[in-house]
């Protein structure tokens, strides 16, 4: 449970634009989802798995052409996984760029 990408369900939880090594767990049950992930750490994990999904990045960045290609896919091997990857990549990119949290609910 040290992966920021898979530390909690995508139905509830938060990612914040603060770089920390391991997900934070709330033992008090005060936080919805009980876990906070780092947008920066999750982004590093997405960059790490990109080649496994045949996603080409240049210095960790996704080109607009590659993003459009993934978004427009309607079948083929791993197309759902690639589209989910794209959604997460964009959410974490915007979180880091604008200093905002990502909330799943």
N, C-alpha and C positions, 0 to 999 in steps of 0.2 A: 504493500500500500504506500510506496514512496513515489509512485508516478502521479504527476499532476493531472495527466489526461484521464487516467482511469481510477482516480482515488474516490470518486463519488458518482452517483447516478446523474444522468443529464436531465432528470426531472426536477431536481432542486439542488441548489448550491451556488457558490460564488467563486469567481476568480477575481483577484485584484491586481492592479498594475504595480506590484511591489515584488522585487526579486528575492525569493527565499528558497532554500534548498529542498525542504520537504513540506508536503501539505500540512496545514494546521488543523488539528482536531479539537472540537469543542466538547468537552466531557460534561458540560452543564446542561446540555440540550436547549440552550437559549438561542442558538443559531440554527435557522432553517437549513436542513441538510447536514448540519454538524461538521462540515469540512470546508475549509477555504484553500483554494489553490492559487498559485502565482501565474499570472498571465505570461510573464517572461519565461518561466520554467516550462509551462505548457507549450509555448511557442517553440522552445528548443526541442522538445519531444516531437512536435509535429515536423520540424525540419529533419530530425533524425529518421523518422519513418517515411518521409516523402519518397525516397528512392524505391522502397518496397511497393509503393502504389504507382510507380512509374510517373512520378511527378518531378519535373525538372525545376530546380531552383538555381538562381544565380546569386551567390553570396547570401543565401537564406531568404532571398526575395522571389516572389512569384510574379511572373510577367502578366500583363493584362491579357495577352493572347492565350497563355496557358490557362488562366482563370476562366476565360470565356469558353475554351475548349472543354474544360471539366464541367462547367455549369450547363453546357449544352448537351452533354452526353445523355443518351437515352437507352442504354444497354451496353453490353459487353462486360468483360471480366472486371470486377471490382468497381463498377461505375458508382454504386451507392456509397461504398467506402470512400471513393475519391470525392464525391460531392459532400459527404459529411466532413471530410478533411478540409475541404475548401471553406465550408461554413465556419468551422472552428478557427481556421487560419485567419479569416477575415475578422472574426469576433476578437481574437487575441491581438491582432495587428492594430485594430481600432482602439482597443483597451489601452495598449501601450502608447499609441500615438496621442491619444486624447486624455489619458490619465483617468479612465473610467472603469468601473467594475463590469464584469460580465455576470449576469444572473440567469440561472436556469430556474424556471418555476413551472 
